[in-house]
Amino acid sequence: MSDKKLALITGGSRGIGKAIALELAKAGYDIVINYAGNIEAAQKTVEEIKNLNVSAEAYKFDVSNQSEVDENIAKIIEKYGRIDVLINNAGITRDDLFIRMTEEKWNAVINTNLNSAFYVTKPVVKLMMKQRFGSIVNTTSVVGVYGNVGQANYSAAKAGLIGFTKSLAKELGARNIRVNAVAPGFIATDMTKDLANIDEYLKLISLRRLGEAEDVARAVKFLAVDADYITGQVLEVDGGMII
Ligand code: NAP
């Protein structure tokens, strides 16, 4: 087993996941990121992490595909022997009004945002139970708490992640495994770059700006690493959009 702590971040090659990977690297963690297909972004992120003097590797697998997840998590565990921090962050949107929403859009979002957490967390928790230590942060969203027009699939998946977080926190606390969630509001990433009506959204945000990926990453690092006596919580990082 490596003597350095390891953090695994799904969807860690771009956006919020990348910022989380860099923040945990700054805290001294060796880093494994996962991504779906954009190898250039993944390689660039790996190089940036290595510049912080920790080890970094990227694994390409689809978090919504259980056999791909099992195969790759097994490889990671075999190589490093430990996973101290897991960030379930990979996610997609396929927005549409409910009346027009296809089963394909529904399933894609539920599989990638919610079922993925089941697939990835299961083998990781088995290892964390043996370690008698672990910290998990799930990336949900404010829309999982409050709902949003055009996002019935995404809101349902993110609300599901909140229930998942709280239940696991109750089941795993006695094993010294903490499980929390971060709920970002509007964060400037590829996911939100095509949003229309930005000015309308800004009026709703007390701090009058979109969040940066780093704003979320600092909150995730707090929950994952510093918050020794916090479990089962959902931390909203939304600039005071909903108070
Ligand atoms: P992003 O910029 O679109 O990045 C998505 C990341 O997830 C990329 O690394 C992507 O890999 C990876 N990914 C997507 N589908 C995947 C799959 N099936 N298997 C493995 N990896 C996959 O997204 P983001 O804005 O950073 O969002 C990150 C998380 O925060 C998501 O869970 C999102 O729902 C949540 N969130 C975002 C916001 C926001 O305003 N941006 C607000 C609330 C919550 P590739 O590059 O290879 O595609």
Residues whose N, C-alpha, C, O or C-beta is under 5 A from the ligand:
A	BS01	NAP	G11 G12 S13 R14 G15 I16 G17 N34 Y35 A36 G37 N38 F61 D62 V63 S64 N89 A90 G91 I92 T112 T139 T140 S141 P184 G185 F186 I187 T189 D190 M191 T192
